[in-house]
């Protein structure tokens, strides 16, 4: 599934992105050490952690897109780091629970 399709499905604003990147899974966590240990390469990270360290962790875990929930403000240094690391960032008004459920349904329907 393309990042642009994910953004449309969760009514998200594309803030920093290569929309043609394929994403096949997602991981929800606000504990960055948990993301390093458990997130799948090439997946999406669903979080409220809107800061530069989230980008660094996503780079270590080879995350393709960070989904910031609850309309959290995005600092300029986070967006710049994401651009440097070629990691997409999208932001939605929805909470992590709703985004996780919607993406689970989307990914599940694409594998059947």
N, CA, C and O atoms as a GROMACS GRO file, in nm:
protein
  448
    1UNK      N    1   0.085  -0.117   0.000
    1UNK     CA    2   0.000   0.000   0.000
    1UNK      C    3   0.090   0.124   0.000
    1UNK      O    4   0.188   0.130   0.074
    2UNK      N    5   0.056   0.219  -0.081
    2UNK     CA    6   0.133   0.343  -0.093
    2UNK      C    7   0.102   0.437   0.024
    2UNK      O    8  -0.007   0.433   0.081
    3UNK      N    9   0.199   0.521   0.058
    3UNK     CA   10   0.181   0.617   0.167
    3UNK      C   11   0.063   0.709   0.136
    3UNK      O   12  -0.012   0.744   0.227
    4UNK      N   13   0.046   0.748   0.013
    4UNK     CA   14  -0.067   0.834  -0.023
    4UNK      C   15  -0.200   0.766   0.005
    4UNK      O   16  -0.297   0.832   0.043
    5UNK      N   17  -0.209   0.634  -0.014
    5UNK     CA   18  -0.332   0.559   0.015
    5UNK      C   19  -0.357   0.553   0.165
    5UNK      O   20  -0.471   0.564   0.210
    6UNK      N   21  -0.250   0.535   0.242
    6UNK     CA   22  -0.264   0.534   0.388
    6UNK      C   23  -0.313   0.670   0.435
    6UNK      O   24  -0.406   0.678   0.516
    7UNK      N   25  -0.252   0.776   0.385
    7UNK     CA   26  -0.292   0.912   0.425
    7UNK      C   27  -0.439   0.936   0.395
    7UNK      O   28  -0.511   0.993   0.477
    8UNK      N   29  -0.484   0.893   0.279
    8UNK     CA   30  -0.625   0.912   0.242
    8UNK      C   31  -0.716   0.832   0.335
    8UNK      O   32  -0.823   0.881   0.373
    9UNK      N   33  -0.676   0.712   0.370
    9UNK     CA   34  -0.761   0.625   0.453
    9UNK      C   35  -0.778   0.677   0.595
    9UNK      O   36  -0.881   0.653   0.658
   10UNK      N   37  -0.679   0.749   0.645
   10UNK     CA   38  -0.688   0.800   0.783
   10UNK      C   39  -0.704   0.952   0.786
   10UNK      O   40  -0.690   1.015   0.890
   11UNK      N   41  -0.735   1.010   0.670
   11UNK     CA   42  -0.757   1.154   0.659
   11UNK      C   43  -0.638   1.231   0.714
   11UNK      O   44  -0.653   1.321   0.797
   12UNK      N   45  -0.519   1.194   0.668
   12UNK     CA   46  -0.396   1.253   0.720
   12UNK      C   47  -0.339   1.357   0.624
   12UNK      O   48  -0.358   1.351   0.503
   13UNK      N   49  -0.269   1.450   0.682
   13UNK     CA   50  -0.196   1.553   0.609
   13UNK      C   51  -0.056   1.497   0.580
   13UNK      O   52   0.012   1.447   0.670
   14UNK      N   53  -0.014   1.506   0.456
   14UNK     CA   54   0.122   1.462   0.420
   14UNK      C   55   0.216   1.578   0.447
   14UNK      O   56   0.205   1.684   0.385
   15UNK      N   57   0.309   1.558   0.538
   15UNK     CA   58   0.398   1.666   0.582
   15UNK      C   59   0.538   1.655   0.522
   15UNK      O   60   0.602   1.757   0.495
   16UNK      N   61   0.585   1.534   0.501
   16UNK     CA   62   0.718   1.509   0.444
   16UNK      C   63   0.708   1.371   0.383
   16UNK      O   64   0.688   1.273   0.454
   17UNK      N   65   0.722   1.362   0.250
   17UNK     CA   66   0.687   1.232   0.194
   17UNK      C   67   0.736   1.206   0.054
   17UNK      O   68   0.747   1.296  -0.029
   18UNK      N   69   0.766   1.079   0.030
   18UNK     CA   70   0.773   1.021  -0.103
   18UNK      C   71   0.651   0.930  -0.108
   18UNK      O   72   0.655   0.819  -0.055
   19UNK      N   73   0.543   0.975  -0.170
   19UNK     CA   74   0.415   0.906  -0.165
   19UNK      C   75   0.414   0.771  -0.235
   19UNK      O   76   0.319   0.694  -0.216
   20UNK      N   77   0.515   0.739  -0.315
   20UNK     CA   78   0.516   0.614  -0.389
   20UNK      C   79   0.578   0.497  -0.313
   20UNK      O   80   0.585   0.386  -0.366
   21UNK      N   81   0.624   0.520  -0.191
   21UNK     CA   82   0.684   0.413  -0.111
   21UNK      C   83   0.576   0.313  -0.070
   21UNK      O   84   0.466   0.352  -0.030
   22UNK      N   85   0.608   0.185  -0.081
   22UNK     CA   86   0.515   0.080  -0.038
   22UNK      C   87   0.533   0.051   0.110
   22UNK      O   88   0.645   0.044   0.161
   23UNK      N   89   0.421   0.035   0.180
   23UNK     CA   90   0.419   0.002   0.322
   23UNK      C   91   0.329  -0.119   0.338
   23UNK      O   92   0.218  -0.121   0.285
   24UNK      N   93   0.374  -0.220   0.412
   24UNK     CA   94   0.295  -0.343   0.423
   24UNK      C   95   0.255  -0.378   0.566
   24UNK      O   96   0.184  -0.476   0.588
   25UNK      N   97   0.300  -0.298   0.662
   25UNK     CA   98   0.265  -0.327   0.801
   25UNK      C   99   0.276  -0.199   0.884
   25UNK      O  100   0.323  -0.096   0.835
   26UNK      N  101   0.233  -0.207   1.008
   26UNK     CA  102   0.242  -0.091   1.096
   26UNK      C  103   0.269  -0.138   1.239
   26UNK      O  104   0.240  -0.252   1.276
   27UNK      N  105   0.324  -0.047   1.317
   27UNK     CA  106   0.351  -0.074   1.459
   27UNK      C  107   0.312   0.049   1.537
   27UNK      O  108   0.346   0.161   1.499
   28UNK      N  109   0.241   0.030   1.647
   28UNK     CA  110   0.195   0.140   1.730
   28UNK      C  111   0.270   0.139   1.863
   28UNK      O  112   0.265   0.041   1.937
   29UNK      N  113   0.340   0.248   1.892
   29UNK     CA  114   0.410   0.259   2.019
   29UNK      C  115   0.456   0.403   2.040
   29UNK      O  116   0.487   0.474   1.945
   30UNK      N  117   0.460   0.443   2.166
   30UNK     CA  118   0.518   0.571   2.204
   30UNK      C  119   0.650   0.552   2.278
   30UNK      O  120   0.716   0.650   2.314
   31UNK      N  121   0.687   0.428   2.301
   31UNK     CA  122   0.813   0.396   2.368
   31UNK      C  123   0.915   0.364   2.261
   31UNK      O  124   0.910   0.257   2.199
   32UNK      N  125   1.007   0.454   2.239
   32UNK     CA  126   1.096   0.442   2.124
   32UNK      C  127   1.186   0.319   2.130
   32UNK      O  128   1.220   0.262   2.026
   33UNK      N  129   1.227   0.277   2.249
   33UNK     CA  130   1.307   0.154   2.258
   33UNK      C  131   1.225   0.032   2.215
   33UNK      O  132   1.280  -0.064   2.161
   34UNK      N  133   1.096   0.035   2.238
   34UNK     CA  134   1.006  -0.072   2.193
   34UNK      C  135   0.999  -0.076   2.041
   34UNK      O  136   0.995  -0.183   1.981
   35UNK      N  137   0.999   0.041   1.979
   35UNK     CA  138   0.997   0.049   1.833
   35UNK      C  139   1.123  -0.014   1.775
   35UNK      O  140   1.115  -0.091   1.680
   36UNK      N  141   1.237   0.017   1.831
   36UNK     CA  142   1.363  -0.041   1.784
   36UNK      C  143   1.358  -0.193   1.794
   36UNK      O  144   1.404  -0.263   1.703
   37UNK      N  145   1.303  -0.244   1.902
   37UNK     CA  146   1.301  -0.388   1.926
   37UNK      C  147   1.198  -0.464   1.843
   37UNK      O  148   1.220  -0.580   1.810
   38UNK      N  149   1.086  -0.400   1.808
   38UNK     CA  150   0.974  -0.477   1.752
   38UNK      C  151   0.917  -0.431   1.618
   38UNK      O  152   0.849  -0.510   1.552
   39UNK      N  153   0.940  -0.310   1.576
   39UNK     CA  154   0.881  -0.262   1.450
   39UNK      C  155   0.945  -0.336   1.333
   39UNK      O  156   1.062  -0.371   1.336
   40UNK      N  157   0.865  -0.357   1.229
   40UNK     CA  158   0.912  -0.427   1.110
   40UNK      C  159   0.969  -0.329   1.008
   40UNK      O  160   0.917  -0.218   0.990
   41UNK      N  161   1.074  -0.370   0.943
   41UNK     CA  162   1.138  -0.290   0.839
   41UNK      C  163   1.039  -0.254   0.729
   41UNK      O  164   0.960  -0.337   0.685
   42UNK      N  165   1.043  -0.129   0.687
   42UNK     CA  166   0.957  -0.083   0.580
   42UNK      C  167   0.815  -0.053   0.621
   42UNK      O  168   0.731  -0.022   0.536
   43UNK      N  169   0.787  -0.061   0.750
   43UNK     CA  170   0.651  -0.040   0.799
   43UNK      C  171   0.624   0.105   0.836
   43UNK      O  172   0.704   0.195   0.811
   44UNK      N  173   0.508   0.123   0.895
   44UNK     CA  174   0.465   0.253   0.945
   44UNK      C  175   0.474   0.253   1.097
   44UNK      O  176   0.446   0.151   1.160
   45UNK      N  177   0.512   0.364   1.155
   45UNK     CA  178   0.511   0.383   1.300
   45UNK      C  179   0.396   0.476   1.334
   45UNK      O  180   0.390   0.589   1.284
   46UNK      N  181   0.306   0.430   1.418
   46UNK     CA  182   0.192   0.508   1.464
   46UNK      C  183   0.224   0.556   1.606
   46UNK      O  184   0.247   0.474   1.695
   47UNK      N  185   0.228   0.688   1.627
   47UNK     CA  186   0.274   0.741   1.755
   47UNK      C  187   0.223   0.884   1.777
   47UNK      O  188   0.169   0.947   1.686
   48UNK      N  189   0.243   0.932   1.899
   48UNK     CA  190   0.221   1.074   1.929
   48UNK      C  191   0.355   1.144   1.955
   48UNK      O  192   0.357   1.264   1.984
   49UNK      N  193   0.464   1.072   1.945
   49UNK     CA  194   0.597   1.126   1.972
   49UNK      C  195   0.645   1.210   1.853
   49UNK      O  196   0.704   1.156   1.758
   50UNK      N  197   0.620   1.338   1.858
   50UNK     CA  198   0.654   1.429   1.748
   50UNK      C  199   0.781   1.506   1.782
   50UNK      O  200   0.775   1.622   1.825
   51UNK      N  201   0.895   1.442   1.764
   51UNK     CA  202   1.023   1.509   1.785
   51UNK      C  203   1.132   1.438   1.706
   51UNK      O  204   1.111   1.329   1.652
   52UNK      N  205   1.247   1.500   1.700
   52UNK     CA  206   1.358   1.453   1.618
   52UNK      C  207   1.402   1.310   1.654
   52UNK      O  208   1.441   1.234   1.566
   53UNK      N  209   1.395   1.273   1.781
   53UNK     CA  210   1.438   1.139   1.823
   53UNK      C  211   1.351   1.030   1.760
   53UNK      O  212   1.399   0.919   1.738
   54UNK      N  213   1.226   1.060   1.731
   54UNK     CA  214   1.138   0.964   1.665
   54UNK      C  215   1.192   0.932   1.526
   54UNK      O  216   1.184   0.817   1.482
   55UNK      N  217   1.245   1.030   1.459
   55UNK     CA  218   1.304   1.009   1.327
   55UNK      C  219   1.430   0.923   1.339
   55UNK      O  220   1.450   0.832   1.260
   56UNK      N  221   1.513   0.952   1.438
   56UNK     CA  222   1.636   0.874   1.457
   56UNK      C  223   1.604   0.727   1.483
   56UNK      O  224   1.668   0.638   1.426
   57UNK      N  225   1.506   0.702   1.567
   57UNK     CA  226   1.464   0.565   1.597
   57UNK      C  227   1.405   0.500   1.473
   57UNK      O  228   1.433   0.383   1.446
   58UNK      N  229   1.325   0.572   1.399
   58UNK     CA  230   1.266   0.518   1.277
   58UNK      C  231   1.373   0.482   1.175
   58UNK      O  232   1.360   0.384   1.102
   59UNK      N  233   1.477   0.561   1.170
   59UNK     CA  234   1.589   0.531   1.081
   59UNK      C  235   1.658   0.401   1.123
   59UNK      O  236   1.689   0.317   1.039
   60UNK      N  237   1.681   0.385   1.251
   60UNK     CA  238   1.743   0.261   1.303
   60UNK      C  239   1.658   0.138   1.272
   60UNK      O  240   1.710   0.031   1.242
   61UNK      N  241   1.526   0.154   1.280
   61UNK     CA  242   1.434   0.042   1.259
   61UNK      C  243   1.391   0.030   1.113
   61UNK      O  244   1.311  -0.058   1.079
   62UNK      N  245   1.444   0.116   1.026
   62UNK     CA  246   1.408   0.115   0.883
   62UNK      C  247   1.259   0.134   0.859
   62UNK      O  248   1.200   0.067   0.774
   63UNK      N  249   1.199   0.224   0.935
   63UNK     CA  250   1.058   0.260   0.920
   63UNK      C  251   1.045   0.349   0.797
   63UNK      O  252   1.129   0.436   0.774
   64UNK      N  253   0.940   0.328   0.718
   64UNK     CA  254   0.918   0.408   0.597
   64UNK      C  255   0.838   0.534   0.622
   64UNK      O  256   0.860   0.637   0.556
   65UNK      N  257   0.744   0.528   0.717
   65UNK     CA  258   0.657   0.642   0.741
   65UNK      C  259   0.623   0.652   0.890
   65UNK      O  260   0.593   0.551   0.954
   66UNK      N  261   0.628   0.772   0.942
   66UNK     CA  262   0.585   0.800   1.079
   66UNK      C  263   0.448   0.865   1.070
   66UNK      O  264   0.429   0.964   0.999
   67UNK      N  265   0.353   0.809   1.142
   67UNK     CA  266   0.218   0.866   1.147
   67UNK      C  267   0.200   0.930   1.283
   67UNK      O  268   0.194   0.861   1.385
   68UNK      N  269   0.190   1.062   1.284
   68UNK     CA  270   0.172   1.137   1.408
   68UNK      C  271   0.022   1.156   1.430
   68UNK      O  272  -0.049   1.207   1.344
   69UNK      N  273  -0.024   1.114   1.546
   69UNK     CA  274  -0.167   1.120   1.579
   69UNK      C  275  -0.200   1.240   1.666
   69UNK      O  276  -0.112   1.310   1.716
   70UNK      N  277  -0.329   1.263   1.682
   70UNK     CA  278  -0.382   1.369   1.768
   70UNK      C  279  -0.338   1.509   1.726
   70UNK      O  280  -0.330   1.599   1.810
   71UNK      N  281  -0.312   1.528   1.598
   71UNK     CA  282  -0.274   1.659   1.544
   71UNK      C  283  -0.159   1.725   1.618
   71UNK      O  284  -0.156   1.848   1.632
   72UNK      N  285  -0.066   1.646   1.666
   72UNK     CA  286   0.048   1.703   1.737
   72UNK      C  287   0.127   1.796   1.646
   72UNK      O  288   0.142   1.769   1.527
   73UNK      N  289   0.177   1.907   1.701
   73UNK     CA  290   0.260   1.996   1.620
   73UNK      C  291   0.392   1.928   1.584
   73UNK      O  292   0.446   1.850   1.662
   74UNK      N  293   0.441   1.958   1.464
   74UNK     CA  294   0.565   1.898   1.416
   74UNK      C  295   0.676   2.003   1.416
   74UNK      O  296   0.668   2.102   1.343
   75UNK      N  297   0.779   1.981   1.497
   75UNK     CA  298   0.888   2.078   1.498
   75UNK      C  299   0.968   2.074   1.368
   75UNK      O  300   0.979   1.969   1.304
   76UNK      N  301   1.022   2.188   1.331
   76UNK     CA  302   1.099   2.197   1.207
   76UNK      C  303   1.217   2.101   1.204
   76UNK      O  304   1.247   2.043   1.099
   77UNK      N  305   1.285   2.082   1.319
   77UNK     CA  306   1.401   1.992   1.318
   77UNK      C  307   1.359   1.847   1.294
   77UNK      O  308   1.437   1.768   1.240
   78UNK      N  309   1.238   1.810   1.333
   78UNK     CA  310   1.188   1.676   1.305
   78UNK      C  311   1.165   1.658   1.155
   78UNK      O  312   1.205   1.557   1.097
   79UNK      N  313   1.101   1.757   1.093
   79UNK     CA  314   1.074   1.750   0.949
   79UNK      C  315   1.204   1.749   0.869
   79UNK      O  316   1.215   1.677   0.769
   80UNK      N  317   1.300   1.828   0.911
   80UNK     CA  318   1.429   1.832   0.842
   80UNK      C  319   1.503   1.699   0.856
   80UNK      O  320   1.560   1.649   0.760
   81UNK      N  321   1.501   1.641   0.976
   81UNK     CA  322   1.565   1.511   0.996
   81UNK      C  323   1.498   1.403   0.912
   81UNK      O  324   1.566   1.317   0.856
   82UNK      N  325   1.366   1.406   0.904
   82UNK     CA  326   1.293   1.308   0.823
   82UNK      C  327   1.329   1.323   0.676
   82UNK      O  328   1.344   1.224   0.605
   83UNK      N  329   1.342   1.445   0.631
   83UNK     CA  330   1.380   1.469   0.491
   83UNK      C  331   1.521   1.414   0.466
   83UNK      O  332   1.545   1.348   0.365
   84UNK      N  333   1.612   1.440   0.558
   84UNK     CA  334   1.750   1.390   0.546
   84UNK      C  335   1.756   1.238   0.544
   84UNK      O  336   1.839   1.179   0.475
   85UNK      N  337   1.669   1.173   0.620
   85UNK     CA  338   1.667   1.027   0.631
   85UNK      C  339   1.572   0.962   0.530
   85UNK      O  340   1.561   0.839   0.526
   86UNK      N  341   1.504   1.042   0.450
   86UNK     CA  342   1.406   0.994   0.352
   86UNK      C  343   1.296   0.911   0.419
   86UNK      O  344   1.258   0.804   0.371
   87UNK      N  345   1.245   0.963   0.531
   87UNK     CA  346   1.135   0.901   0.604
   87UNK      C  347   1.014   0.993   0.591
   87UNK      O  348   1.022   1.113   0.619
   88UNK      N  349   0.903   0.937   0.550
   88UNK     CA  350   0.781   1.015   0.535
   88UNK      C  351   0.721   1.045   0.672
   88UNK      O  352   0.735   0.967   0.766
   89UNK      N  353   0.654   1.159   0.682
   89UNK     CA  354   0.577   1.193   0.801
   89UNK      C  355   0.438   1.237   0.756
   89UNK      O  356   0.425   1.325   0.671
   90UNK      N  357   0.338   1.175   0.814
   90UNK     CA  358   0.200   1.220   0.792
   90UNK      C  359   0.136   1.243   0.929
   90UNK      O  360   0.175   1.181   1.028
   91UNK      N  361   0.039   1.333   0.932
   91UNK     CA  362  -0.023   1.370   1.059
   91UNK      C  363  -0.175   1.364   1.044
   91UNK      O  364  -0.231   1.406   0.943
   92UNK      N  365  -0.238   1.309   1.148
   92UNK     CA  366  -0.383   1.295   1.148
   92UNK      C  367  -0.442   1.345   1.279
   92UNK      O  368  -0.374   1.350   1.381
   93UNK      N  369  -0.569   1.382   1.273
   93UNK     CA  370  -0.642   1.422   1.394
   93UNK      C  371  -0.680   1.300   1.478
   93UNK      O  372  -0.707   1.313   1.597
   94UNK      N  373  -0.681   1.184   1.415
   94UNK     CA  374  -0.727   1.063   1.483
   94UNK      C  375  -0.627   1.016   1.588
   94UNK      O  376  -0.509   1.051   1.584
   95UNK      N  377  -0.677   0.936   1.684
   95UNK     CA  378  -0.589   0.882   1.788
   95UNK      C  379  -0.525   0.751   1.741
   95UNK      O  380  -0.562   0.697   1.636
   96UNK      N  381  -0.430   0.702   1.818
   96UNK     CA  382  -0.355   0.582   1.780
   96UNK      C  383  -0.444   0.459   1.767
   96UNK      O  384  -0.422   0.377   1.678
   97UNK      N  385  -0.543   0.447   1.853
   97UNK     CA  386  -0.632   0.331   1.848
   97UNK      C  387  -0.706   0.326   1.714
   97UNK      O  388  -0.708   0.223   1.648
   98UNK      N  389  -0.766   0.438   1.675
   98UNK     CA  390  -0.841   0.442   1.550
   98UNK      C  391  -0.751   0.421   1.428
   98UNK      O  392  -0.787   0.348   1.336
   99UNK      N  393  -0.636   0.485   1.428
   99UNK     CA  394  -0.544   0.468   1.316
   99UNK      C  395  -0.497   0.322   1.308
   99UNK      O  396  -0.491   0.265   1.199
  100UNK      N  397  -0.464   0.264   1.420
  100UNK     CA  398  -0.420   0.123   1.420
  100UNK      C  399  -0.528   0.032   1.364
  100UNK      O  400  -0.499  -0.057   1.284
  101UNK      N  401  -0.652   0.053   1.406
  101UNK     CA  402  -0.762  -0.029   1.358
  101UNK      C  403  -0.786  -0.014   1.208
  101UNK      O  404  -0.808  -0.112   1.138
  102UNK      N  405  -0.781   0.110   1.161
  102UNK     CA  406  -0.802   0.134   1.018
  102UNK      C  407  -0.691   0.071   0.935
  102UNK      O  408  -0.717   0.011   0.830
  103UNK      N  409  -0.566   0.086   0.980
  103UNK     CA  410  -0.456   0.027   0.904
  103UNK      C  411  -0.458  -0.125   0.911
  103UNK      O  412  -0.426  -0.191   0.812
  104UNK      N  413  -0.495  -0.180   1.025
  104UNK     CA  414  -0.507  -0.325   1.034
  104UNK      C  415  -0.608  -0.375   0.931
  104UNK      O  416  -0.583  -0.473   0.862
  105UNK      N  417  -0.721  -0.309   0.922
  105UNK     CA  418  -0.824  -0.349   0.827
  105UNK      C  419  -0.773  -0.336   0.682
  105UNK      O  420  -0.797  -0.424   0.600
  106UNK      N  421  -0.704  -0.228   0.653
  106UNK     CA  422  -0.651  -0.208   0.518
  106UNK      C  423  -0.548  -0.314   0.481
  106UNK      O  424  -0.554  -0.373   0.374
  107UNK      N  425  -0.454  -0.338   0.571
  107UNK     CA  426  -0.350  -0.437   0.543
  107UNK      C  427  -0.409  -0.578   0.536
  107UNK      O  428  -0.366  -0.658   0.453
  108UNK      N  429  -0.507  -0.607   0.621
  108UNK     CA  430  -0.570  -0.738   0.619
  108UNK      C  431  -0.646  -0.762   0.488
  108UNK      O  432  -0.642  -0.873   0.434
  109UNK      N  433  -0.713  -0.660   0.439
  109UNK     CA  434  -0.790  -0.676   0.315
  109UNK      C  435  -0.697  -0.690   0.194
  109UNK      O  436  -0.737  -0.748   0.094
  110UNK      N  437  -0.576  -0.638   0.203
  110UNK     CA  438  -0.481  -0.650   0.091
  110UNK      C  439  -0.410  -0.784   0.087
  110UNK      O  440  -0.348  -0.818  -0.015
  111UNK      N  441  -0.416  -0.861   0.193
  111UNK     CA  442  -0.348  -0.991   0.195
  111UNK      C  443  -0.444  -1.107   0.166
  111UNK      O  444  -0.399  -1.220   0.150
  112UNK      N  445  -0.573  -1.081   0.161
  112UNK     CA  446  -0.670  -1.188   0.136
  112UNK      C  447  -0.695  -1.206  -0.012
  112UNK      O  448  -0.774  -1.292  -0.051
   0.00000   0.00000   0.00000
